[in-house]
Every structure is written in C-alpha cells, then in structure tokens.
Amino acid sequence: MGEMNVENLAKGVILYPKGYLDKIFGEEILGKAGQLAKEGCKTIVLSFRDCPIVNSTGMAKLIELIELAGDREIELWFADLSNLHHQTFEAAGMLGLIQKTTTAGDAKTLLI
C-alpha cells in the first residue's frame, strides 16, 4: 500500500502516488479517481514522479482508470514519466489513450 497526495486546483486535480504501483495501490488510485469523478472533477493528472515501478497488475488498474476517465468524460493526463514509464506505457498502447503527457509543474500552470 502506498501513500498519495492530492493537489486540488481550479480546473482539475493532480494525484501524487508514492511507492510501488501494484494491484492494491492501483485500486486506491482508481477509487480516488472515482470519488473525484463523482465530485465533478473534469481533469485528473496522475504524476509518476515518486512511483518508479508499476507492475503488471498495476498496469491493469491504470487501464481501468483510462476506461473510467473515458466513461465519465474526464481528461486524464500522465505526468512526470521516466523513460521506463514512457517506454512501458507506449508498448502497452496506453499513451495513445490519454489526453496529455506533461510534468506536474506544467499541469499545475494549466489547471490553476
């Protein structure tokens, strides 16, 4: 189980998970995104700055997150991707399903 900080901004939310992204932590992120969707959030940014490793079950939860965002008409952005994240998500076909890849700093500027 990891730790997650949430930064609420005028036009969206940045989630900062910290730790190993596995099935359990992925479910926590998915649950938080579902809660944000119910509250009317229209842009969710997921920062991978402090989340260096995503295992296969964590990837499955991220795919569920992408599906949730699509179903609820939420813009989902990935931020602070390492080269490993980028290569892995690209190989899995996930990057084509997200609206934007950026840094948390740039996302914050756009969502204030």
N, C-alpha and C positions, 0 to 999 in steps of 0.2 A: 504494500500500500504506500502510495506516495503522498506528497504534500502539493497543494495547489493554491496559488494566489490568484485573486481576481481583481482586475482593474476596470471599474465601470467608467465609461466615457459617454459623452453626449450622444454619439451616433453608434455606439457598439460597446463590446466588452472584449478585453484581452485576458485569456486564461494562460497562466504560467505554471504548468505542471513541473514538478521537480522529482526526478527519480527515474527508475526503470519502468518503462511503459509496457506493462503486461496486461493480461485479461482483466484482472481486478482493478488496476489503475485506469485502464481503458473504460471500464464500466462506470467508474467515478466521473471521468471526464464526460462521458455520454450522458450520465444523469444530470450533471451540472448544465450541459448544453440543453437538455430537455427542459429543465427548470427555467433557463433563460428564455427559451422559445415561448414557454407559457406566459412569461412576463412581458412578451412583446419585443424582445431583442431581435434586431434585423441583421446585425453583423457580429460574428464571433471570430476572433483571431486566436489561434492556438499557437503559442510560442514553444519551440522545442529547444530553447536556449539551455535550460537546465534538465533536459530529458535526453541524454546522449544515446540511449539504447531503446529501441522499440522491437519487441519480439513478434513472432507471427500472430499470436493471439491478440497482442496489442494492435497490430495492423488490422486485424479483423474488426476490432472495435472502432478504429478510425474509419474504416469503410462504412460501418453502421452510422457513424457521425456524419459522414458525407451524405448518406441516404436521408438521415433526419433533416439535415440542412436543406436538401432538395425538396423534401416533402413539406417542410414548413416555410419555404421560400426565404431562407436565411442565407446571407452571404457568408461563406466560410473561407477564411484566409489562413494559410500556414505561415508562420514567421520564424526567423532565426534558424533556418535549416542548415545543418552542417552538410559537407559534401556527401557523407554517408547517407544522411536522411534523404537528400535530394536524389541521389542515385537509386536508393531503395524505393522511394515513393514513385519515382519516374518508371522504374522497371515494373512496378505493380500497377501502373496505369492510373495512379491516384492524382498526380499533378494536373492532369487534364480535366479533372472533375472539380477542382477548387477554383474559386474566382480570382485569387491573387496569392502570390508568394512575396513576402516582404520581410522587413525587420520589425520588431516590436516598436522601435522608435519611430519609424516611418508610419506604421499603422496608427500609432498614437496621434501623430500630427494630423493624419487624415480623418480621425474619428473624434477629435475634440470639438 
